[in-house]
Amino acid sequence: MFTPDVDSTSIDKTLGVIYLAVAISSVIYGTTCAQAFLYYRSWRAKDDCLALRYGITVSMLVDTAHQVFVLHLGYYFLISHFGDRTAPLTSLPWSAPAQVLCLSVSALFLNSFLTARIWKLTRSMPITALLGLLTIVTAATNIAFALRGYQYDSLIEGLVILKPHGIAGIAISIGTELSLGLSLSYQLYRHRTGTAMTDDLITKVILVTVPTGMLMTPLNIADLIAYITVKDNLYVLLFNFILAKLYTSAFLTTLNLRDYLRHIAMETHNLESFMQSYPLTAFFSRNPRPTGHVNPASSCPPDNRHCGIGHCEQSCEDLRLAEDEVIHLRPLSQDLGLASHESESLHPPPTSATHLCP
């Protein structure tokens, strides 16, 4: 039986935390809307498959609903119960469990997306099935926690009584996200070719994309610590609000990073075909973007074997290196099953450098 200790409850740990949670959540929601705007304005949004585009739309609707629930909860405690410092101990608005439902759905979208990426990289049914099972168990545990919250008449009472369930849900979330992040890092790392520039490119892809997906892990750990110590405070609510927003934001950020990764590839290696077929930059894309890129072979004159000019010989040597690395990367694209027949017809293979250089 839960007995609230009104005298020891601090307004800073309850109403103050709610105020901060609403403010921070609103700021992150604004950045998420900007990310969605950038995505739908990009050429890749038109090129992505319908499932991904509809997924982004539903994810934004869920995030918007979460923001509505957050504002309702803040209005309920800070305005409707203005001056009542015991309101979190004696009442529970319907929007409190509802926002946990939105958090669960947002996490499900991101984790499912990362699981699909790993499937594209590995084509391994056991690994994908295990990660998919973890994703489903995480969502089911958190949804059940949210539904059980409607059984109580006090916000803090529900948090205290459901503490074992809540701790289990957060722990499973941490395990799922760590498994997804480590699996993605390992699968990317094992596709290194041994060529310096290519390996450097894959390392940059890992450093840019994997932390985006694992951004929620430290916050989930903080949320777990806050929940373990919960008694007369609402710090766990603060982390829940932030996590729900970051799941959707990370989903959109991962998609919007594809152009940045493609730019890195072009600067580092000038391997346009690699980034068009690589799953982290053209995931769910049907057709590559026409860029009008000029084949480097065309910059080497056919008669350069007789020109005797140093820079021609160096250009041909660089071209041989680029061609060798493309050959190393081509099996990766074929193994991933991402190179479409349509894209091959749009981009015929370049002329071999051996016909142009000595």
N, C-alpha and C positions, 0 to 999 in steps of 0.2 A: 504494500500500500504506500503510495507516494504522499508525503506530507510536505507541502511547500514551506520553506523558512523565509517568511516575508521580511523579517528584520535584517537578515544577513544578505539579502539580495540588493546588489548595487545597480543603480540606474545606468551607470556606464557600461556594465557587462550585459545589459539586456536591451533597453531602448537605444542606448548609444551605439551598440553593435548593429542593431537593425538599421539605424540611420546610415552608418558607414556602408553597410551591405547594399542598401538601395542605391546610394550614390555611386559606388564602384561598379555595381552591375549596370547602371545606366550608361556610364562612360564606355564600358566594354561593348555594350550593345550598339552604341554609336559607331565604334570602330568596325564592328561586324557588318553593320549596314553598308559602310564604305567598302568593305571587302566584297560584299555581294554586288555592289554597283560596279566595281572594277571587273568582277568575273563576268557579269552579263554584258559588259561593254567590250570584252576581249573577243578576239577572233576564235579562240579555243572554245568559248561557250557555244558558239554555233557549230563547232566541229565535234563536240562531245556527244556521246550517245544520249538518247532520251532518258534512260534510267538515271544517269548521273545528273542531268539537268533537273529532272523532277525531284531527285533526291535533295538537291540544293534548295529547291523551292520549298519542299516540305520541311527541311531543316530550318530554314529561315522562319517559316510559319510557327514552328515549335518554339524557336528562340523568341519570337515576338510574343507568343502566348506566355512564355516564362516571364518576360519583362512585365506583362500586364499583371501577372500573379504577384510579382515582386512589388510593384507599385501598390497593389491592393493591400498586401500585407503591411507595407510601410504606412499607408493611409489608415489602416485599421488600428494599429498600435499608437501611432504618433498624432493622429488627428481625432479619430472617433473616440479613442480612449485617452485623450490629452489630459495630463495630470495624474493619470492612474498608473503609478509605478509598478503595481502588482498585476497589470493586465497579462503579461506573458505567463504568469503563474496561475491565472484563473480562467483564461479563455484561449480558444484556438480557432483562428479564421480558416475558412475552407481553402484559402489560397496557399496555406503552408504545405499541406501534403501534395497539392496540385503542382507546386513548383518542383517537388522531388520527382514527380512523374515526367515532367519536361526534361529534367536533368538526365533521367534514365534513357529517354528516347534519343537525346542529343549524343550521349555516350555510345549508344547503339549504332548510330549513323557513322561516327568516326571510326569506331573499332571494326565495323563491317567493311568500311572502305580500306582500312589498312590490311585486313585479312584478305580482301580481294587482290590487293597489290602483291602480297606474299604468294598467293596462288599463281599470279602471273609470272612471278620470278622462279618458283620452284616446280610448279605442276605436280606437287606432292600432295596426294589426298590425305595421308595421315596427319601431316603438319597442319594443313588447312582445316581438317575436321577438328583437330584439337583446339586450334585458335578460335574456330567458329563456335565450338562448344563453350569455351571460356566466355566468349562474347555474349552468348545467349544466357548463360548462367548469371553473369553479372547483371544484365538487364532484368532478368526475372527476379533476382534477389532485391534489387532496388525498387522495382515496381511493387513487389509484395510489401516492402517496408512502407512505401507511400500509402498504400491502401490500408494498412493496419493503423496508420496514423489517425484516420478518421474515427477510431474507436474511443479517443480520449477527448477530454474537455479542456485540457491545458496544454499549451505548447511545450513547456519544460517538462511536464509530467509525461507526455508522449515520448520525448527524447530520452528521458531517464529510464522509463520502463522498457522501451524498445532498444536499449543500448546494445545488448548482445547481437540482435539482428542487424543493427546499424553498423557495428564494428565488423561483423562478418561481411557485409556488403562492401564496405570500403576496402577491406583486406583483399577480397576477390577482385575488386577493380584495380588495385595496385598490381596484383599478380598478372592480370590480363594485359594491362598496359605495358608492363615490363616484358612480358613474353612477346608481345607484338613488336615492341621497339628493338629488342635484342634479335629477334628472328629477322626483321627487316635489315638490320645492320649486318648480320652474318651473311645473309643471302646476297647482299650487295657486295660485301667484301670478297666472297668466294668467286665472284665474276671478274675479279681483277685479272688482267691479261699478262702482267709481268712487264709491260711497256711503261716507261716512266710517266709519259704525259697522260696516257689512258688511266693509269692507276691514280694519278693525281686528280684527274677529273672525277673518278668514282669516289675518292675520298672527300672531295668537295660536295658531291651529291649527298653523301652520308651525313656530313657535318651540317648541311643546310636542311635536309628533309627530316631526318630521324628526330632531332630535338624538338621539332614542331609537333610531332605525334606524341612525344614523351613529356611534353610540357606539363601535363596534368599530374604526372606521378609525384613530384615534390609537393604539390598542393593537396593531393590525396593523402600523402603521409602527414601533412600538417592537419588535415581534416580528421584523420584517425586519432592523432594526439589530442586534438580539441574534444573529440567525442569521448575518449577515454576519461578525460578530466571533467566532463560536463556534470554539473550539479545545479548551479544557480546562475549559469551564464549561457549566452547564445553564440559563442564563437564558432561553433560548428555550422551555424546558419550562414555566417559570413563566408566561409569556405565553400559551402554548397552553392551559394549564389554565384560566386566567381567561377567555380568549376563548370556550372551549367553554361555560362557564357563562353568560356574558353574552348569547350568542345566544338561548338559551332564555328568559332573564330579559327580554330586550328584546322578544321575541315576546309574552310574557304582559303585560308592562307596556303595550305598545301597545294591546292589547285592553282592559285595565282602565282606560286613560285615557279611554275613550269617555264614561263617565258624567261625568268631570271636564270634558271638552270641552263636553258638553251643558249642564252647569251654567254654564260661561262664556258660552255662547250665550244662555241664558235671562237671565243677569244683564246682559249687554252689550246684547242686542238684543230679547230676548223673542220670538225667531223659532223656536218649537218645531218647526215643519214643516221648516225648513232643516236642523236638526241630526238630525232623524229620517231624512232622505233623503240627507244628506251622507256620502260613503264613509268618512271618517275617524271617524265616530261611530256609524254603523249598518252597518258593513261586514259583509256576509254575513248581515244580519238580515232576517228574513222579514216580521215585523210590528212596527210601532212600539209603544212602551210607552204604555199609557193612563195619562195623568197627571191627568186631570180639570182640565186647564188651561182657564181661562175666557177666552173670546175678549175681547180688549180693546174690541171694538165694543160689547159689552153694557154696558160701564161708561159709555157715553155715552148719555144719555137721548134718546128719539126726538124730544122736543119741545125739544131744547136750542137750536134756532135762535131760539127766542123767550125763552130764559131770561135772556139778557143777563148771564150770570155769566162772569167772566173765565176761571176755571179750566175751565169747560165748553168755551169756545172753544179754549183751549190743548190740552185733551185731544183735541179733534177734529183740531187741527193735527198733534199727535203721531201720531194714528191715520192721518191721510193719509200721513205720512212712512213709517210702518211698512208701510202697504199698498203704497206705491210700491216699497219695497225688496223686499217679497215678490214683486212682479211682476218685478223685476230678477232675482231668484233662481230663479223658477220655471223658466225655460228651462234653467238649469244642472241642476236635478233631472231634467228630461226628457231632456237630452242624456246624462246619466249612466245613464239607464235603471234608476233605483233606486226610483222611486215605483211601488208595486204597486197593482193595482186594489182589492185587499182593504183596503189602508191608506186609499185614497181613500174607500171606503165607510164606514170606521170614523170618518173625520174629514172631514166635509163642509166645503166651502170657507166661510169666514166671510162674513157679510153685508157688502156693500160699505159703506164709510164714507160714500160720497156720498149714501146714502139716509138717513143719520142726522145729517149735519152740513151746514151751509150751504155 
